[in-house]
Amino acid sequence: MTPFRAQATALAAIWTMAGAAAADPTHGIAMYGDPALPEGFEALPYANPDAPKGGRFTFAEIGSYDSLNPFVLKGSPVYGQRVYGYESLMGRSYDEPFTLYGWLAESVETGPNREWVEFTIRPEARFSDGSPVTAEDVLWSFEILGTEGHPRYHSAWDKIASSEIVGERTVRFEFSEEDDELPLILGLRPILKKAQFEDVDFAAASNTIPVGSGPYTVGPYEQGRYMVLERDEDWWAADLPLMSGFHNFDEIRYEWFGDGDVAFETFRAGEISSNRETNMGRWQTAYDFPAVRSGDVVLSTIPHERPSGILGFVMNTRRAPFDDWRVREALINAFNFEFINSAINGGTEPRICSYFCNSVLAMEGGSATGRVAELLEPFADELLPGALEGYSLPVSDGSEANRAGTRTAIRLLGEAGYAIDGGVMTHEETGEALSFDIVLPQSAGQYATAAELYVEGLRRIGVDAEVVTVDSAQYKERSDAYDFDMTIYQRAVSLSPGNEQYLYWGADGVDEPGTYNWMGADNPAIEAMIGAMLTAESQEDFRAAVKALDRVLTTGRYVVPFWYSPESHLAHVKEIKYPETIAMYGDWLGFQPDVWWYEEAAE
């Protein structure tokens, strides 16, 4: 247990007894203040309650899948099966960061200091087989996921001191640590049917389809090739305000392809409903085919207000030489972003400046001030250069030579004990050449191009890097086990970061497999900033904690950052439509195909 978490546990008894009366049961819950929508609202603002039902939405997926249980570490499951087959007690509004509304639960109630939470299940809630969702199913789901499920479910379960049924349809959870977000985290846990897993090894049930209560059930499928999700005509939640205008297609079909080029050609041929383009160069040049010119395929630009997140080549600090920050900084300087961005995107996309870039949560480039500085100051002796003083990424002149970046990289590697010997960057004491692999999945696409250009630049300073391509199953296995030197890394972050930050870059992920801490970050300042974020009593303190966290992560030099787009680009067949109102998260979660519909279904 980290020092911060131990301290929080020790304080739990004090704050649990603080405060007066508990809050009354409500239809929703927000991290700060009250939910924006009142009880009895008709629909979320970015959904169309009048959207017709019918039609099919077909996705192209790259790689394969080999699991029908999306709740365990084993195997590669289908994203849509998890999202559309199962429900949680509460559901998100993607127009309100840190706000949830009742889904399986008709109400939520918390203690005066959120030291406990109670959920009351709707009496009409049903699984897809028609059986009721019970309080016993809820308690079992929390425990099985928290102990035998994917590691992403474990941290919240570890903070639950007790759980019990306190009414016919009400469950109560009491907490062992102060964490104001925990009621929201628990509200988002998927609920499964307990009876299905009697005498079954849950963690090994990769070929068992869990029974859910969501809008879709698994239809025809062939592992690794396709899966069809069929809309449940008797779905119990179809008339809930939270779901009004959602899940309008009769079928969602996933087709798997070996690489992105084949998938794109299949889209061009009219067999795929939509294609999300992340390569601006391709968006500008590859979408002038007949179906676009005739209007049968529509090109849509979707604005958003979400942070950039992080995308780039992550360095595994569990291994030398990436355990030396000077080497990592050198490799960041050797990455000629302006040249590579021009080659891939026509130079149109801005660079990711930090993990929360493009948002109010992003670090400022100058010296830390105010509350941010106060939070970081206790760790001043441990922080890397730039965390307090200010830090920015190198900028090249755009030429292929990248002379400034090359000079800086050679200088930093010299400080780390390396020198060029016979054209090879060699450690002066050990005599070992600086070499490493960049592991990529077969579906890497434009990132494979970036890797090849990067490798060429590294050769100029005597660094031997090799691109190694593996299939999707191997890639998942290796990334879960952190079996790589460098690889492509993408982690989306939201305007409401919380406990998931421990899973992304918390110290437990250094040794525990299956987390998102691929870089092996092991920094008490990271844990402390996440802790400060989770216990913030005001929006101002919360933002300061995230800005401080952003500084520690960015100056950790864990990732060679790529680019981001302040808007998204979707090509889709003309028959499928989406609402005029776009949530602040844009086309991220809860958008496609959630609130889309098939126009001809109304005829």
Number of C-alpha atoms within 10 A of each C-alpha: 9 13 11 17 16 12 13 18 17 14 14 17 15 10 16 19 12 12 11 9 10 15 14 11 16 18 19 25 24 17 20 15 10 12 20 13 17 11 13 10 11 15 18 20 16 22 24 19 18 10 22 20 20 18 18 20 24 19 21 23 19 21 20 20 21 17 20 21 24 22 24 22 21 20 20 21 21 21 11 18 23 19 16 21 24 22 22 21 25 29 21 22 22 21 16 17 18 20 23 25 26 26 25 29 23 21 22 28 21 22 19 18 18 21 25 24 24 23 29 23 23 19 14 11 20 20 22 23 12 12 11 16 24 22 21 17 15 25 19 17 19 22 17 19 23 20 16 17 22 18 19 20 23 18 16 20 18 14 18 20 12 12 17 14 17 13 10 12 18 20 21 20 22 20 24 20 23 26 23 20 21 25 26 24 16 20 24 17 21 23 26 25 23 18 12 13 14 9 7 11 10 19 17 15 19 21 12 14 16 25 20 24 30 27 27 27 23 21 13 10 14 11 15 17 16 19 22 22 24 20 23 19 11 12 18 18 19 18 14 16 19 23 20 20 25 28 27 25 24 21 21 24 21 22 21 20 20 16 16 19 13 14 21 20 12 15 21 20 11 15 16 21 21 25 19 16 15 15 17 20 19 14 17 11 9 10 17 10 11 12 16 17 11 9 11 13 23 20 17 12 12 15 17 17 16 23 23 24 20 25 21 21 26 26 27 25 22 19 14 13 19 22 17 14 19 21 24 25 23 22 26 22 24 28 29 28 27 23 20 22 21 16 14 18 20 16 18 14 19 15 20 22 23 26 26 28 21 20 15 15 23 22 29 19 17 13 14 22 14 8 16 22 19 14 21 24 16 11 16 14 8 12 19 19 15 18 26 23 13 15 19 13 19 16 15 20 14 15 12 14 14 21 14 15 21 22 14 18 24 22 16 20 24 19 12 17 15 23 22 18 13 8 12 19 25 22 19 15 8 9 12 12 18 20 16 17 16 21 24 24 22 18 20 17 14 16 19 20 14 21 24 17 18 19 20 16 20 21 15 16 19 20 21 17 21 15 17 14 17 15 14 19 15 12 19 18 17 15 19 18 15 25 17 22 22 25 27 19 20 16 13 13 19 17 19 16 18 22 19 17 19 20 20 20 23 23 20 19 22 20 13 13 17 21 24 23 27 27 29 25 22 18 17 17 22 25 21 21 25 26 21 21 28 21 17 18 13 13 13 10 17 21 21 26 28 26 26 32 29 23 29 23 22 25 22 22 25 24 27 25 25 23 20 21 18 16 13 18 19 16 19 21 23 17 15 21 17 19 17 9 11 18 23 18 22 22 21 15 13 20 19 16 21 17 22 24 30 22 17 12 17 11 5
